[in-house]
Amino acid sequence: MKLKVTVLGTRGIPNVQGGVETHCQNLYPEIYYQNHADICVIARSPYVDYRRSEYKGVRLKSLWAPKSRKFEAIIHSTLAAFTTLFDGSNVVHVHAVGPGLVVPLLRLLGKRVVFTHHGPDYDRQKWGKMAKEMLRLGEKWAVKYANEVIVISEVINTLIKTKHGRTNANVIYNGVRQPPLPAEETRRATLNQYSLKAGQYIVAVARFVEEKGLHDLLAAYKASNCSLPLVLIGDADHPDEYSERLKKQAAETPGAIMTGFISGDPLYTLFSQAGLFVLPSYH
């Protein structure tokens, strides 16, 4: 029987900001090429410009979701779970503890479920008390009821053993396929766009949320009197008081450059030509 997989818990692919999104963008084409599996990623409509599409052999479908930090993931995941009744999938792959809330529902619908735990999202500063409790519940249910659990680090493996007694999780670390170096003309154009010189700038890549620590990076950069430009790549998924304050802080920091969200060759260029990469994230 041909493997037919439905994927939920991601905003979408390709070129959608976020760690889970990058994970999925790289993972599923590899599974397709290696196993000739029929894979469909269900994206959230606010983040993609398609209703149906295809990416490197992987089918893509968008489904309505509210663009709301608090309700987006659970509403979309619940709707996506019910669509699996009609798509012929024999495996549903769920990502992250928020969407993990629908794992018991998927089992009741007769699906075999693989759950990937990307980290304890309830530790992130952006969530309030009620949201954190729901994320903890999502972790508990997903770890308990999924047929198979994948964790991306030994730290998470120890966490679910200790908290939930799940002792047979599969530890699969995130891997990186080195992208080809963009052509010299492309590199030069990207560097010129931001008035940068190869090897003579610092780069940080992150969503503009508090737990990424970019405010600390900007403060440290300003205090250091460093002569190299600091390039911040990324933006906020859900603009809020913090992201607006961060942008104001960057605008008032001499030498700081904000590119917004970028992907593909411009991103690869700024990564590959930087003199220093920094990651001030708390998690």
RAZI-V175015 format. One line per field, one symbol per residue. phi: phi as a letter, one per 20 degrees, with the letter a starting at -180 (. if undefined). psi: psi as a letter, one per 40 degrees, with the letter a starting at -180 (. if undefined). burial: + if it has 24 or more other ideal C-beta (glycine too) atoms within 12 Angstrom, else -. A space follows every 10 residues. Layout:
phi->???
psi->???
burial->???
This chain:
phi->.ffcdddcod fqceldfpff ffgffeffgf fffeclfedc eeeegfdcdc ecbbclnefc becgbfecgf dgffffffff gffffddmfd bddddnfffg geggffffen eecdddeeqf ffefffeeff fffffffgfg ffffdffccd cebfffffgf ffecmeddfe ecffdcefff fgggffffff ffgdldcgmc bdcccafecg ffmfffffff fffflfeefd dddqaefcgb gfffffffff fedgnecdem fcbmgfffff ffefebdcce gfc
psi->hhhhhhhiei diiifhhidd dddddddddd ddddefihhh hhihdeeifi diaihfehih hiiiiighdd eddddddddd dddedeeeie hhhhhiddee deddddddee ihhhhhheig deeideiidd dddddddddd ddddeidihh ieiddddddd dddeehefih hhihihhhii hiiddddddd dddefiihef iiihhiigid eeeddddddd dddefheiih hhhaahdgha dddddddddd dehhehhhea hiiadddddd ddeidhhige ie.
burial->---+++++++ ++++++++++ +++++++++- ++----++++ +++++-++-- ----+--+++ +++-+---+- -+++++++++ +-++--+-+- ++++++++++ ++++++---- ++++++++++ ++-+-++--- +--+++++++ ++++++++++ ++---++-++ ---+-+--+- ---------- ------+--+ +--+-+---- ++++++++++ +++++-++-- +------+++ ++++++++-- -++--++-++ --+-++++++ +++-++++++ ++++---+-+ +-+
